[in-house]
Amino acid sequence: MSKFAISLAAILLAGCSATTSITQKSASEVRQAVAIQNTADESATEYSGPPMQGTTDGSAYNLYYYKLRALAPSDGTSPQYLLQIDISYRENWRNYEKAILGSGGQLEFSQLNRKTLNCASTNSCMLEETLEVALSEDQITDALKRRDKLRVKLYAKSGHRSVIDVPSSYLMGFYSAVVNRQG
């Protein structure tokens, strides 16, 4: 195979993965990787899904990591679901301020942390924002019923928009770990 053909194949493969997850797991792999522990006061059970990686534009400069978390109270009330997102990018702070579900509803949103990862120069730094988005059980089950990904659109004060896609296999594996553990 010529160098040209190899280069063309590499470019096409990179383009195909521009807005998809870099790491993908089957529902059973996600389910097995969910960490489960009781809170210190035994009032709830915490579930933490495996961290997954994606890119918003196909480059290594606009990466995001996400994981689902749940807190299931011991009294049997419905679990609280959270999507934690670490999004990294170059240049200036974006200051994410709003999250909207792909189907249009605004989501409860918190910015947990902002940090500078590294700087090549004073004008060229990799920055990271850690965000948390509250999800209802209905929002998760609706995506599962449609056999579709859960799409969260993030909006920043800087004007940037980022789309976070959580694949249905991840949702299924995480949700089944929570529901099956509860009984």
N, C-alpha and C positions, 0 to 999 in steps of 0.2 A: 504494500500500500504506500502510495507516495506521501510526502510530507504535506502536500496541499490537501489531500483527502483526509488525512488525520487532523489537520488544523480545522478544516471545514466541519468535520464531525464534532470536534470539541466545541466550536462556536455554536453549532446547532443545539448541542446538549446543554450548554450554558444558557442559551436563550429560552429553552423549554422550561428551565427551572427558575425563571426570574421571579415569580411570585409564589412559588410553592415552598413547602417545608424542605429544609435541607436534610433534616433527620425525620424519618417516618418509622412508625411502629404499627404493628397490627394491634387490634383490640385486645387480644390475649396477652401480648407483650406489655402493653400499657397496664392492663389489670394486674399482672404479676409484679410490675415495678412500682405500684402505688404503695407508699409508706403509710403505715397506720400506727397511731399511738394515742394513748389517753392523755388528756391535759393533766397538768400537775395536780389540780384539785379534783380530778376524776369527774368533772361536771360535763365533759364532752369527749368525743373521739375526733381526732384530727386526721384528715386524709391529705396526702400530698402526692400529686402525680409526678411522673418523671419530667425533667426539663427537656423541652424540644427547641430546635433552632429553625429559623426561617430568615428570609431576606425580603425586603420590600421592593428591591429593584434589580436583583440579580448580582449585586456587587458585594464584596466583603466589607464595604464601608457603611452599609445600612442594614445591620443585622438585628434580629430580635430573638429573644428567648422567651418562652412562655411555659407556664405550668398551671394546671387547675388545682385548687385547694378546696377542701370542704371541712366544715366544723359541724358535727352532728351532736346536738345536746343529748345527754343521758336520759332526759325526761321523755324522749320519743318525739319531740317536735321536729319539724322539717329542718334538714341541714341547710346551712348557709354556704353558698358556692361563690368562689372568688377566682378570677383569672388574673394571675400575676404576670406582668410583662416587663422584661428588661429590654429596652431598645437603645441601640448605640448608633452613632452617626458622627460625621466630621463637622468641624467649623463652629458655628454659634449655637447656643442653647435654643431649643425649639419651644420649651415650656408647654408641654401637652396639658390641655385643660378640659377636654371633653371627649367622651366615648359614646358612640352610637352603634346600636345593634344593626347588622346588615339589613334587617327588615324595617328599620326606621325608628325604633324606640331609643330614647336617651337612657344611658346606664349610669348608675351611681359610680363615681370615679374618685380615686385618691392618688395623689403623687406621694410615693413613699420615700424616694431618695433621688438625688442628682449627684453625679460624681464625674470627675475628669479621669479617664482611664490612662491616657498617655499623650504626650505632645512631641511632635517631630520638630516643631518650632513654635514661636509665640502665637502664630496665626493658624496653626494646623494641629488641632487636638482631636482626639477621639473622646466623645462625651457619651454618658449613659444616663438615662432616666429610668427609674423603677416605678411602675404604675400598678395599680390594683383596680380591677373592675368587678363590681358585684353582679352576679347572675342569679336569676331565679331558677328553680328546678324546672318550671314550665319552659323557659327559654332553652334549656338543655334538651328536654324531652321533645320539644317541637322540632329542633334540628335533627334529632335522632329519628323521629317519625318521617321526616322528609328525606332521610338518608343523605343529609347534606352537611357541609362544614358549618361551623359557627363563625360568622364574620363579624369582627369588631373594627369599626373605623375610628381612628384617633385623630383629633384635631388639635393643633398647637397655636399658641398666640403668634408664632412666627409666620403662620400661613401654611405650614407644612401639614400634609395629611398622610397618615400611614394606615395600611390595612393589615390586620392580623387575622389570619385564617387558622382556625383550629379544626383539623380534619375529623370527619365523623368517626374514624377508627379510634382516635384518641378519646373523643367524647364517650363512645360506647365502652371502651375499656375502663375509663375512670368512673363513669356512672355505675357500671355493673359492680365495680369494687365497693362502692359506697352502698348501693342498694342491697347487694347480696350479703354484705357484712352485717347490715342492720336487721336483716331477716324479714 
